[in-house]
Amino acid sequence: MKKKEVSISYLEYGNISELPAAEKDLVEEAVAAASGAYAPYSHFMVGAALLLDDGTVIRGANVENAAFPSGSCAEKTALSYMVANYGTRRVMAIAIAAMTEDRMTEEPVPPCGNCRQMLVEEEQRSDSHIKVILAGSSAVYVLESSQALMPLSFTGSNLRK
Ligand SMILES: [Zn+2]
């Protein structure tokens, strides 16, 4: 028997203004994307912004439904749109921000497990790392790869062994 450990590292910034310009711009896109959310039940409006390798930015927002499981997360919305419409491009980074009422959450809001799974798959599909920027008004976390959010993840290779 062997004991193994998995650890992740990430950068923590005190606020959005400390970010490098490109990352700050992407966070602002995510904040703007949140305004497109349809969240009449939770009033928790999430925005995601994908930066593609050609500079295109794709926004996604959460879309709720009275039949709750029918809703979709902001990250999933953005990734699905990207794959369907820009499938030959690569995602370089994703920024995620959430609003309650008219205010950004203080703490960064991490993606749910389903969205982490989608991010890992997209990294593998494009054979590249997707930088993850999780933005809150009092802290911003930056991870160099979405794989860090999902260690020991289930992937397509598991289907073949
Ligand atoms: Zn999600």
Backbone and ligand atoms as CSV (ligand in chain L), in Angstrom:
chain,resi,resn,atom,element,x,y,z
A,1,MET,N,N,0.854,-1.185,0.000
A,1,MET,CA,C,0.000,0.000,0.000
A,1,MET,C,C,0.886,1.230,0.000
A,2,LYS,N,N,0.482,2.179,-0.782
A,2,LYS,CA,C,1.205,3.445,-0.845
A,2,LYS,C,C,0.237,4.569,-0.539
A,3,LYS,N,N,0.701,5.505,0.224
A,3,LYS,CA,C,-0.097,6.706,0.437
A,3,LYS,C,C,0.328,7.743,-0.596
A,4,LYS,N,N,-0.629,8.252,-1.320
A,4,LYS,CA,C,-0.332,9.264,-2.328
A,4,LYS,C,C,-1.100,10.541,-2.002
A,5,GLU,N,N,-0.569,11.643,-2.457
A,5,GLU,CA,C,-1.224,12.922,-2.200
A,5,GLU,C,C,-1.355,13.706,-3.489
A,6,VAL,N,N,-2.398,14.472,-3.558
A,6,VAL,CA,C,-2.596,15.389,-4.683
A,6,VAL,C,C,-2.689,16.790,-4.091
A,7,SER,N,N,-1.936,17.689,-4.628
A,7,SER,CA,C,-2.044,19.065,-4.161
A,7,SER,C,C,-2.163,19.995,-5.368
A,8,ILE,N,N,-2.729,21.129,-5.138
A,8,ILE,CA,C,-2.833,22.115,-6.210
A,8,ILE,C,C,-2.224,23.425,-5.723
A,9,SER,N,N,-1.807,24.227,-6.679
A,9,SER,CA,C,-1.352,25.560,-6.326
A,9,SER,C,C,-2.086,26.560,-7.197
A,10,TYR,N,N,-2.280,27.741,-6.670
A,10,TYR,CA,C,-2.944,28.797,-7.421
A,10,TYR,C,C,-2.511,30.138,-6.866
A,11,LEU,N,N,-2.707,31.151,-7.664
A,11,LEU,CA,C,-2.387,32.508,-7.239
A,11,LEU,C,C,-3.628,33.121,-6.602
A,12,GLU,N,N,-3.426,33.887,-5.556
A,12,GLU,CA,C,-4.531,34.627,-4.952
A,12,GLU,C,C,-4.209,36.111,-5.009
A,13,TYR,N,N,-5.106,36.854,-5.613
A,13,TYR,CA,C,-4.977,38.310,-5.672
A,13,TYR,C,C,-5.976,38.911,-4.691
A,14,GLY,N,N,-5.639,40.083,-4.177
A,14,GLY,CA,C,-6.512,40.734,-3.194
A,14,GLY,C,C,-7.775,41.300,-3.804
A,15,ASN,N,N,-7.696,41.689,-5.056
A,15,ASN,CA,C,-8.889,42.174,-5.744
A,15,ASN,C,C,-8.626,42.192,-7.252
A,16,ILE,N,N,-9.653,42.500,-7.994
A,16,ILE,CA,C,-9.583,42.408,-9.451
A,16,ILE,C,C,-8.556,43.370,-10.044
A,17,SER,N,N,-8.394,44.532,-9.435
A,17,SER,CA,C,-7.491,45.529,-10.009
A,17,SER,C,C,-6.033,45.091,-9.961
A,18,GLU,N,N,-5.717,44.094,-9.148
A,18,GLU,CA,C,-4.337,43.593,-9.079
A,18,GLU,C,C,-4.002,42.640,-10.226
A,19,LEU,N,N,-5.004,42.175,-10.951
A,19,LEU,CA,C,-4.770,41.194,-12.016
A,19,LEU,C,C,-4.033,41.815,-13.197
A,20,PRO,N,N,-3.278,40.999,-13.951
A,20,PRO,CA,C,-2.753,41.468,-15.232
A,20,PRO,C,C,-3.911,41.923,-16.123
A,21,ALA,N,N,-3.643,42.839,-17.033
A,21,ALA,CA,C,-4.705,43.488,-17.805
A,21,ALA,C,C,-5.607,42.498,-18.539
A,22,ALA,N,N,-5.018,41.493,-19.183
A,22,ALA,CA,C,-5.823,40.553,-19.970
A,22,ALA,C,C,-6.779,39.769,-19.068
A,23,GLU,N,N,-6.312,39.397,-17.885
A,23,GLU,CA,C,-7.159,38.648,-16.964
A,23,GLU,C,C,-8.245,39.552,-16.373
A,24,LYS,N,N,-7.875,40.779,-16.091
A,24,LYS,CA,C,-8.865,41.746,-15.584
A,24,LYS,C,C,-9.961,41.962,-16.627
A,25,ASP,N,N,-9.565,42.079,-17.878
A,25,ASP,CA,C,-10.560,42.263,-18.948
A,25,ASP,C,C,-11.510,41.077,-19.018
A,26,LEU,N,N,-10.969,39.863,-18.865
A,26,LEU,CA,C,-11.812,38.677,-18.953
A,26,LEU,C,C,-12.772,38.596,-17.763
A,27,VAL,N,N,-12.316,39.009,-16.605
A,27,VAL,CA,C,-13.215,39.054,-15.441
A,27,VAL,C,C,-14.344,40.048,-15.693
A,28,GLU,N,N,-14.013,41.177,-16.288
A,28,GLU,CA,C,-15.061,42.159,-16.584
A,28,GLU,C,C,-16.075,41.596,-17.584
A,29,GLU,N,N,-15.602,40.769,-18.487
A,29,GLU,CA,C,-16.522,40.091,-19.416
A,29,GLU,C,C,-17.430,39.125,-18.648
A,30,ALA,N,N,-16.862,38.432,-17.678
A,30,ALA,CA,C,-17.661,37.487,-16.878
A,30,ALA,C,C,-18.714,38.228,-16.053
A,31,VAL,N,N,-18.336,39.367,-15.509
A,31,VAL,CA,C,-19.294,40.178,-14.741
A,31,VAL,C,C,-20.421,40.647,-15.665
A,32,ALA,N,N,-20.046,41.089,-16.853
A,32,ALA,CA,C,-21.062,41.530,-17.816
A,32,ALA,C,C,-21.951,40.358,-18.221
A,33,ALA,N,N,-21.346,39.191,-18.375
A,33,ALA,CA,C,-22.119,38.004,-18.758
A,33,ALA,C,C,-23.166,37.669,-17.705
A,34,ALA,N,N,-22.836,37.902,-16.439
A,34,ALA,CA,C,-23.776,37.577,-15.354
A,34,ALA,C,C,-25.093,38.336,-15.505
A,35,SER,N,N,-25.035,39.496,-16.130
A,35,SER,CA,C,-26.261,40.280,-16.295
A,35,SER,C,C,-27.232,39.598,-17.266
A,36,GLY,N,N,-26.732,38.619,-18.014
A,36,GLY,CA,C,-27.592,37.875,-18.927
A,36,GLY,C,C,-28.194,36.637,-18.305
A,37,ALA,N,N,-27.920,36.416,-17.032
A,37,ALA,CA,C,-28.436,35.213,-16.375
A,37,ALA,C,C,-29.963,35.249,-16.275
A,38,TYR,N,N,-30.546,34.064,-16.317
A,38,TYR,CA,C,-31.969,33.910,-16.027
A,38,TYR,C,C,-32.040,33.114,-14.725
A,39,ALA,N,N,-32.179,33.836,-13.630
A,39,ALA,CA,C,-32.107,33.199,-12.312
A,39,ALA,C,C,-33.238,33.684,-11.409
A,40,PRO,N,N,-34.489,33.457,-11.840
A,40,PRO,CA,C,-35.618,33.969,-11.056
A,40,PRO,C,C,-35.828,33.222,-9.743
A,41,TYR,N,N,-35.203,32.065,-9.582
A,41,TYR,CA,C,-35.415,31.259,-8.375
A,41,TYR,C,C,-34.325,31.483,-7.337
A,42,SER,N,N,-33.084,31.427,-7.753
A,42,SER,CA,C,-31.983,31.604,-6.797
A,42,SER,C,C,-31.552,33.060,-6.667
A,43,HIS,N,N,-31.803,33.851,-7.681
A,43,HIS,CA,C,-31.286,35.228,-7.742
A,43,HIS,C,C,-29.770,35.252,-7.634
A,44,PHE,N,N,-29.152,34.150,-7.977
A,44,PHE,CA,C,-27.692,34.020,-7.965
A,44,PHE,C,C,-27.258,34.000,-9.423
A,45,MET,N,N,-26.728,35.113,-9.874
A,45,MET,CA,C,-26.441,35.289,-11.299
A,45,MET,C,C,-24.958,35.065,-11.556
A,46,VAL,N,N,-24.690,34.074,-12.370
A,46,VAL,CA,C,-23.295,33.687,-12.640
A,46,VAL,C,C,-22.958,34.009,-14.089
A,47,GLY,N,N,-21.767,34.523,-14.284
A,47,GLY,CA,C,-21.272,34.785,-15.633
A,47,GLY,C,C,-19.957,34.084,-15.852
A,48,ALA,N,N,-19.775,33.568,-17.044
A,48,ALA,CA,C,-18.508,32.947,-17.434
A,48,ALA,C,C,-18.067,33.561,-18.751
A,49,ALA,N,N,-16.779,33.783,-18.877
A,49,ALA,CA,C,-16.238,34.320,-20.129
A,49,ALA,C,C,-15.056,33.471,-20.550
A,50,LEU,N,N,-15.110,32.992,-21.786
A,50,LEU,CA,C,-14.025,32.191,-22.345
A,50,LEU,C,C,-13.191,33.062,-23.272
A,51,LEU,N,N,-11.883,32.987,-23.128
A,51,LEU,CA,C,-10.986,33.656,-24.070
A,51,LEU,C,C,-10.417,32.597,-25.004
A,52,LEU,N,N,-10.688,32.744,-26.304
A,52,LEU,CA,C,-10.196,31.783,-27.289
A,52,LEU,C,C,-8.838,32.219,-27.840
A,53,ASP,N,N,-8.182,31.310,-28.532
A,53,ASP,CA,C,-6.817,31.588,-29.004
A,53,ASP,C,C,-6.765,32.644,-30.106
A,54,ASP,N,N,-7.897,32.993,-30.686
A,54,ASP,CA,C,-7.899,34.074,-31.677
A,54,ASP,C,C,-8.387,35.388,-31.074
A,55,GLY,N,N,-8.539,35.417,-29.744
A,55,GLY,CA,C,-8.962,36.637,-29.072
A,55,GLY,C,C,-10.462,36.764,-28.887
A,56,THR,N,N,-11.220,35.859,-29.494
A,56,THR,CA,C,-12.678,35.884,-29.328
A,56,THR,C,C,-13.029,35.629,-27.862
A,57,VAL,N,N,-14.008,36.359,-27.375
A,57,VAL,CA,C,-14.522,36.130,-26.021
A,57,VAL,C,C,-15.954,35.628,-26.137
A,58,ILE,N,N,-16.232,34.544,-25.457
A,58,ILE,CA,C,-17.572,33.963,-25.456
A,58,ILE,C,C,-18.125,34.042,-24.040
A,59,ARG,N,N,-19.320,34.583,-23.938
A,59,ARG,CA,C,-19.958,34.730,-22.635
A,59,ARG,C,C,-21.013,33.659,-22.419
A,60,GLY,N,N,-21.158,33.261,-21.196
A,60,GLY,CA,C,-22.231,32.352,-20.809
A,60,GLY,C,C,-22.795,32.798,-19.468
A,61,ALA,N,N,-24.046,32.463,-19.233
A,61,ALA,CA,C,-24.689,32.793,-17.965
A,61,ALA,C,C,-25.549,31.612,-17.537
A,62,ASN,N,N,-25.858,31.554,-16.250
A,62,ASN,CA,C,-26.710,30.457,-15.801
A,62,ASN,C,C,-28.146,30.698,-16.252
A,63,VAL,N,N,-28.794,29.605,-16.588
A,63,VAL,CA,C,-30.181,29.653,-17.072
A,63,VAL,C,C,-30.975,28.663,-16.232
A,64,GLU,N,N,-31.804,29.186,-15.337
A,64,GLU,CA,C,-32.577,28.315,-14.456
A,64,GLU,C,C,-33.898,27.922,-15.113
A,65,ASN,N,N,-34.540,26.941,-14.469
A,65,ASN,CA,C,-35.812,26.448,-14.987
A,65,ASN,C,C,-36.667,26.026,-13.799
A,66,ALA,N,N,-37.989,26.178,-13.930
A,66,ALA,CA,C,-38.890,25.755,-12.855
A,66,ALA,C,C,-38.697,24.280,-12.532
A,67,ALA,N,N,-38.366,23.491,-13.555
A,67,ALA,CA,C,-37.953,22.103,-13.327
A,67,ALA,C,C,-36.435,22.178,-13.107
A,68,PHE,N,N,-36.027,22.283,-11.857
A,68,PHE,CA,C,-34.653,22.666,-11.534
A,68,PHE,C,C,-33.544,21.940,-12.301
A,69,PRO,N,N,-33.636,20.603,-12.466
A,69,PRO,CA,C,-32.514,19.942,-13.171
A,69,PRO,C,C,-32.373,20.379,-14.623
A,70,SER,N,N,-33.386,21.026,-15.172
A,70,SER,CA,C,-33.310,21.458,-16.561
A,70,SER,C,C,-32.447,22.695,-16.744
A,71,GLY,N,N,-32.075,23.347,-15.668
A,71,GLY,CA,C,-31.252,24.543,-15.770
A,71,GLY,C,C,-29.837,24.229,-16.200
A,72,SER,N,N,-29.084,25.296,-16.478
A,72,SER,CA,C,-27.708,25.122,-16.908
A,72,SER,C,C,-26.819,26.172,-16.254
A,73,CYS,N,N,-25.590,25.770,-15.962
A,73,CYS,CA,C,-24.609,26.676,-15.364
A,73,CYS,C,C,-24.026,27.614,-16.424
A,74,ALA,N,N,-23.472,28.703,-15.968
A,74,ALA,CA,C,-22.836,29.673,-16.869
A,74,ALA,C,C,-21.666,29.050,-17.628
A,75,GLU,N,N,-20.855,28.284,-16.919
A,75,GLU,CA,C,-19.679,27.679,-17.550
A,75,GLU,C,C,-20.104,26.682,-18.630
A,76,LYS,N,N,-21.114,25.882,-18.303
A,76,LYS,CA,C,-21.600,24.883,-19.255
A,76,LYS,C,C,-22.206,25.564,-20.476
A,77,THR,N,N,-22.943,26.634,-20.251
A,77,THR,CA,C,-23.542,27.384,-21.351
A,77,THR,C,C,-22.455,27.897,-22.297
A,78,ALA,N,N,-21.423,28.497,-21.722
A,78,ALA,CA,C,-20.349,29.070,-22.540
A,78,ALA,C,C,-19.563,27.977,-23.275
A,79,LEU,N,N,-19.237,26.900,-22.566
A,79,LEU,CA,C,-18.455,25.831,-23.196
A,79,LEU,C,C,-19.242,25.139,-24.311
A,80,SER,N,N,-20.526,24.929,-24.089
A,80,SER,CA,C,-21.338,24.275,-25.114
A,80,SER,C,C,-21.426,25.147,-26.363
A,81,TYR,N,N,-21.602,26.441,-26.151
A,81,TYR,CA,C,-21.667,27.361,-27.293
A,81,TYR,C,C,-20.329,27.389,-28.030
A,82,MET,N,N,-19.256,27.387,-27.265
A,82,MET,CA,C,-17.923,27.420,-27.882
A,82,MET,C,C,-17.691,26.188,-28.751
A,83,VAL,N,N,-17.974,25.018,-28.201
A,83,VAL,CA,C,-17.723,23.782,-28.955
A,83,VAL,C,C,-18.589,23.736,-30.213
A,84,ALA,N,N,-19.837,24.174,-30.092
A,84,ALA,CA,C,-20.757,24.113,-31.226
A,84,ALA,C,C,-20.408,25.110,-32.327
A,85,ASN,N,N,-19.843,26.255,-31.935
A,85,ASN,CA,C,-19.634,27.330,-32.911
A,85,ASN,C,C,-18.179,27.657,-33.209
A,86,TYR,N,N,-17.274,27.290,-32.312
A,86,TYR,CA,C,-15.852,27.600,-32.483
A,86,TYR,C,C,-15.007,26.365,-32.170
A,87,GLY,N,N,-15.493,25.210,-32.570
A,87,GLY,CA,C,-14.893,23.954,-32.150
A,87,GLY,C,C,-13.459,23.736,-32.571
A,88,THR,N,N,-12.991,24.467,-33.582
A,88,THR,CA,C,-11.596,24.299,-33.989
A,88,THR,C,C,-10.667,25.232,-33.224
A,89,ARG,N,N,-11.216,26.118,-32.432
A,89,ARG,CA,C,-10.403,27.054,-31.653
A,89,ARG,C,C,-10.047,26.422,-30.322
A,90,ARG,N,N,-9.130,27.038,-29.609
A,90,ARG,CA,C,-8.745,26.570,-28.279
A,90,ARG,C,C,-9.154,27.590,-27.231
A,91,VAL,N,N,-9.595,27.088,-26.092
A,91,VAL,CA,C,-9.912,27.972,-24.968
A,91,VAL,C,C,-8.629,28.206,-24.190
A,92,MET,N,N,-8.248,29.452,-24.065
A,92,MET,CA,C,-7.028,29.792,-23.333
A,92,MET,C,C,-7.318,30.016,-21.845
A,93,ALA,N,N,-8.483,30.593,-21.562
A,93,ALA,CA,C,-8.812,30.934,-20.174
A,93,ALA,C,C,-10.312,31.053,-20.009
A,94,ILE,N,N,-10.742,30.844,-18.772
A,94,ILE,CA,C,-12.140,31.091,-18.407
A,94,ILE,C,C,-12.141,31.937,-17.144
A,95,ALA,N,N,-12.972,32.951,-17.137
A,95,ALA,CA,C,-13.194,33.747,-15.921
A,95,ALA,C,C,-14.623,33.521,-15.474
A,96,ILE,N,N,-14.804,33.425,-14.173
A,96,ILE,CA,C,-16.125,33.157,-13.604
A,96,ILE,C,C,-16.373,34.174,-12.488
A,97,ALA,N,N,-17.562,34.766,-12.527
A,97,ALA,CA,C,-17.948,35.731,-11.494
A,97,ALA,C,C,-19.428,35.545,-11.198
A,98,ALA,N,N,-19.819,35.884,-9.996
A,98,ALA,CA,C,-21.228,35.721,-9.624
A,98,ALA,C,C,-21.727,36.975,-8.925
A,99,MET,N,N,-23.004,37.272,-9.193
A,99,MET,CA,C,-23.638,38.455,-8.609
A,99,MET,C,C,-24.827,38.020,-7.762
A,100,THR,N,N,-24.971,38.647,-6.618
A,100,THR,CA,C,-26.197,38.506,-5.838
A,100,THR,C,C,-26.751,39.910,-5.714
A,101,GLU,N,N,-28.027,40.069,-6.019
A,101,GLU,CA,C,-28.617,41.393,-6.149
A,101,GLU,C,C,-27.782,42.151,-7.177
A,102,ASP,N,N,-27.232,43.305,-6.821
A,102,ASP,CA,C,-26.428,44.047,-7.790
A,102,ASP,C,C,-24.955,44.040,-7.409
A,103,ARG,N,N,-24.559,43.095,-6.619
A,103,ARG,CA,C,-23.211,43.109,-6.074
A,103,ARG,C,C,-22.484,41.797,-6.362
A,104,MET,N,N,-21.235,41.911,-6.725
A,104,MET,CA,C,-20.411,40.723,-6.943
A,104,MET,C,C,-20.170,40.028,-5.604
A,105,THR,N,N,-20.132,38.719,-5.619
A,105,THR,CA,C,-19.852,38.001,-4.381
A,105,THR,C,C,-18.457,38.387,-3.870
A,106,GLU,N,N,-18.296,38.396,-2.559
A,106,GLU,CA,C,-16.977,38.730,-1.997
A,106,GLU,C,C,-15.972,37.625,-2.304
A,107,GLU,N,N,-16.394,36.400,-2.070
A,107,GLU,CA,C,-15.500,35.263,-2.307
A,107,GLU,C,C,-15.652,34.766,-3.743
A,108,PRO,N,N,-14.571,34.265,-4.322
A,108,PRO,CA,C,-14.692,33.654,-5.646
A,108,PRO,C,C,-15.649,32.467,-5.597
A,109,VAL,N,N,-16.381,32.281,-6.675
A,109,VAL,CA,C,-17.320,31.157,-6.762
A,109,VAL,C,C,-16.730,30.115,-7.712
A,110,PRO,N,N,-16.361,28.966,-7.189
A,110,PRO,CA,C,-15.765,27.937,-8.049
A,110,PRO,C,C,-16.824,27.207,-8.867
A,111,PRO,N,N,-16.432,26.623,-9.979
A,111,PRO,CA,C,-17.391,25.864,-10.783
A,111,PRO,C,C,-17.835,24.595,-10.065
A,112,CYS,N,N,-19.048,24.146,-10.368
A,112,CYS,CA,C,-19.561,22.916,-9.775
A,112,CYS,C,C,-18.835,21.714,-10.384
A,113,GLY,N,N,-19.083,20.560,-9.855
A,113,GLY,CA,C,-18.413,19.350,-10.336
A,113,GLY,C,C,-18.690,19.053,-11.804
A,114,ASN,N,N,-19.926,19.255,-12.229
A,114,ASN,CA,C,-20.245,19.005,-13.643
A,114,ASN,C,C,-19.441,19.922,-14.555
A,115,CYS,N,N,-19.327,21.170,-14.187
A,115,CYS,CA,C,-18.593,22.111,-15.038
A,115,CYS,C,C,-17.092,21.833,-14.995
A,116,ARG,N,N,-16.597,21.386,-13.865
A,116,ARG,CA,C,-15.179,20.988,-13.801
A,116,ARG,C,C,-14.931,19.843,-14.776
A,117,GLN,N,N,-15.861,18.909,-14.795
A,117,GLN,CA,C,-15.739,17.770,-15.710
A,117,GLN,C,C,-15.703,18.259,-17.155
A,118,MET,N,N,-16.547,19.219,-17.482
A,118,MET,CA,C,-16.563,19.751,-18.855
A,118,MET,C,C,-15.279,20.490,-19.183
A,119,LEU,N,N,-14.749,21.215,-18.221
A,119,LEU,CA,C,-13.494,21.943,-18.456
A,119,LEU,C,C,-12.338,20.976,-18.697
A,120,VAL,N,N,-12.286,19.924,-17.912
A,120,VAL,CA,C,-11.223,18.928,-18.092
A,120,VAL,C,C,-11.329,18.284,-19.473
A,121,GLU,N,N,-12.538,17.965,-19.883
A,121,GLU,CA,C,-12.729,17.358,-21.209
A,121,GLU,C,C,-12.288,18.323,-22.307
A,122,GLU,N,N,-12.607,19.598,-22.141
A,122,GLU,CA,C,-12.218,20.573,-23.155
A,122,GLU,C,C,-10.694,20.721,-23.209
A,123,GLU,N,N,-10.050,20.655,-22.074
A,123,GLU,CA,C,-8.586,20.693,-22.070
A,123,GLU,C,C,-8.024,19.505,-22.844
A,124,GLN,N,N,-8.600,18.360,-22.635
A,124,GLN,CA,C,-8.098,17.172,-23.318
A,124,GLN,C,C,-8.416,17.216,-24.805
A,125,ARG,N,N,-9.610,17.693,-25.143
A,125,ARG,CA,C,-10.018,17.777,-26.542
A,125,ARG,C,C,-9.076,18.680,-27.333
A,126,SER,N,N,-8.679,19.779,-26.714
A,126,SER,CA,C,-7.833,20.749,-27.415
A,126,SER,C,C,-6.351,20.566,-27.081
A,127,ASP,N,N,-6.048,19.600,-26.225
A,127,ASP,CA,C,-4.661,19.322,-25.844
A,127,ASP,C,C,-3.946,20.592,-25.383
A,128,SER,N,N,-4.603,21.324,-24.493
A,128,SER,CA,C,-3.987,22.542,-23.947
A,128,SER,C,C,-4.542,22.811,-22.555
A,129,HIS,N,N,-3.894,23.717,-21.871
A,129,HIS,CA,C,-4.362,24.092,-20.536
A,129,HIS,C,C,-5.333,25.259,-20.624
A,130,ILE,N,N,-6.338,25.231,-19.801
A,130,ILE,CA,C,-7.275,26.344,-19.694
A,130,ILE,C,C,-7.035,27.019,-18.344
A,131,LYS,N,N,-6.592,28.259,-18.401
A,131,LYS,CA,C,-6.407,29.019,-17.160
A,131,LYS,C,C,-7.779,29.314,-16.564
A,132,VAL,N,N,-7.895,29.178,-15.266
A,132,VAL,CA,C,-9.174,29.405,-14.591
A,132,VAL,C,C,-9.031,30.598,-13.653
A,133,ILE,N,N,-9.884,31.588,-13.854
A,133,ILE,CA,C,-9.858,32.805,-13.037
A,133,ILE,C,C,-11.171,32.886,-12.283
A,134,LEU,N,N,-11.110,32.739,-10.985
A,134,LEU,CA,C,-12.307,32.758,-10.142
A,134,LEU,C,C,-12.324,34.084,-9.404
A,135,ALA,N,N,-13.290,34.909,-9.731
A,135,ALA,CA,C,-13.259,36.286,-9.246
A,135,ALA,C,C,-14.305,36.571,-8.188
A,136,GLY,N,N,-13.866,37.187,-7.108
A,136,GLY,CA,C,-14.740,37.769,-6.104
A,136,GLY,C,C,-14.265,39.181,-5.836
A,137,SER,N,N,-15.066,39.955,-5.115
A,137,SER,CA,C,-14.658,41.354,-4.894
A,137,SER,C,C,-13.538,41.484,-3.875
A,138,SER,N,N,-13.357,40.441,-3.036
A,138,SER,CA,C,-12.295,40.541,-2.035
A,138,SER,C,C,-11.169,39.538,-2.254
A,139,ALA,N,N,-11.267,38.743,-3.287
A,139,ALA,CA,C,-10.207,37.790,-3.623
A,139,ALA,C,C,-10.420,37.273,-5.039
A,140,VAL,N,N,-9.318,36.991,-5.699
A,140,VAL,CA,C,-9.371,36.378,-7.030
A,140,VAL,C,C,-8.352,35.239,-7.041
A,141,TYR,N,N,-8.809,34.069,-7.478
A,141,TYR,CA,C,-7.922,32.914,-7.577
A,141,TYR,C,C,-7.628,32.644,-9.048
A,142,VAL,N,N,-6.381,32.343,-9.352
A,142,VAL,CA,C,-5.995,32.019,-10.725
A,142,VAL,C,C,-5.261,30.682,-10.717
A,143,LEU,N,N,-5.815,29.731,-11.459
A,143,LEU,CA,C,-5.199,28.408,-11.601
A,143,LEU,C,C,-4.727,28.260,-13.044
A,144,GLU,N,N,-3.591,27.652,-13.240
A,144,GLU,CA,C,-3.021,27.544,-14.583
A,144,GLU,C,C,-3.716,26.496,-15.441
A,145,SER,N,N,-4.440,25.596,-14.803
A,145,SER,CA,C,-5.106,24.535,-15.563
A,145,SER,C,C,-6.376,24.101,-14.836
A,146,SER,N,N,-7.417,23.789,-15.598
A,146,SER,CA,C,-8.641,23.316,-14.961
A,146,SER,C,C,-8.465,21.924,-14.363
A,147,GLN,N,N,-7.470,21.190,-14.843
A,147,GLN,CA,C,-7.199,19.862,-14.285
A,147,GLN,C,C,-6.957,19.942,-12.782
A,148,ALA,N,N,-6.415,21.065,-12.337
A,148,ALA,CA,C,-6.146,21.230,-10.904
A,148,ALA,C,C,-7.428,21.208,-10.080
A,149,LEU,N,N,-8.546,21.555,-10.712
A,149,LEU,CA,C,-9.827,21.562,-10.000
A,149,LEU,C,C,-10.454,20.175,-9.915
A,150,MET,N,N,-9.888,19.233,-10.649
A,150,MET,CA,C,-10.530,17.925,-10.757
A,150,MET,C,C,-9.485,16.821,-10.796
A,151,PRO,N,N,-8.729,16.645,-9.712
A,151,PRO,CA,C,-7.739,15.563,-9.727
A,151,PRO,C,C,-8.420,14.195,-9.807
A,152,LEU,N,N,-7.723,13.251,-10.358
A,152,LEU,CA,C,-8.246,11.881,-10.513
A,152,LEU,C,C,-9.571,11.896,-11.289
A,153,SER,N,N,-9.645,12.738,-12.278
A,153,SER,CA,C,-10.900,12.905,-13.006
A,153,SER,C,C,-11.178,11.732,-13.942
A,154,PHE,N,N,-12.428,11.541,-14.227
A,154,PHE,CA,C,-12.880,10.541,-15.191
A,154,PHE,C,C,-12.751,11.134,-16.583
A,155,THR,N,N,-12.079,10.406,-17.471
A,155,THR,CA,C,-11.876,10.914,-18.832
A,155,THR,C,C,-12.199,9.829,-19.853
A,156,GLY,N,N,-12.116,10.210,-21.103
A,156,GLY,CA,C,-12.396,9.266,-22.174
A,156,GLY,C,C,-11.501,8.047,-22.117
A,157,SER,N,N,-10.279,8.204,-21.620
A,157,SER,CA,C,-9.373,7.052,-21.560
A,157,SER,C,C,-9.893,5.984,-20.611
A,158,ASN,N,N,-10.686,6.381,-19.625
A,158,ASN,CA,C,-11.257,5.396,-18.709
A,158,ASN,C,C,-12.265,4.479,-19.402
A,159,LEU,N,N,-12.815,4.945,-20.487
A,159,LEU,CA,C,-13.803,4.143,-21.226
A,159,LEU,C,C,-13.150,3.042,-22.048
A,160,ARG,N,N,-11.853,3.178,-22.247
A,160,ARG,CA,C,-11.155,2.243,-23.138
A,160,ARG,C,C,-10.335,1.212,-22.377
A,161,LYS,N,N,-10.327,1.256,-21.068
A,161,LYS,CA,C,-9.489,0.321,-20.309
A,161,LYS,C,C,-10.322,-0.560,-19.404
L,1,ZN,ZN,ZN,-21.705,24.070,-13.103
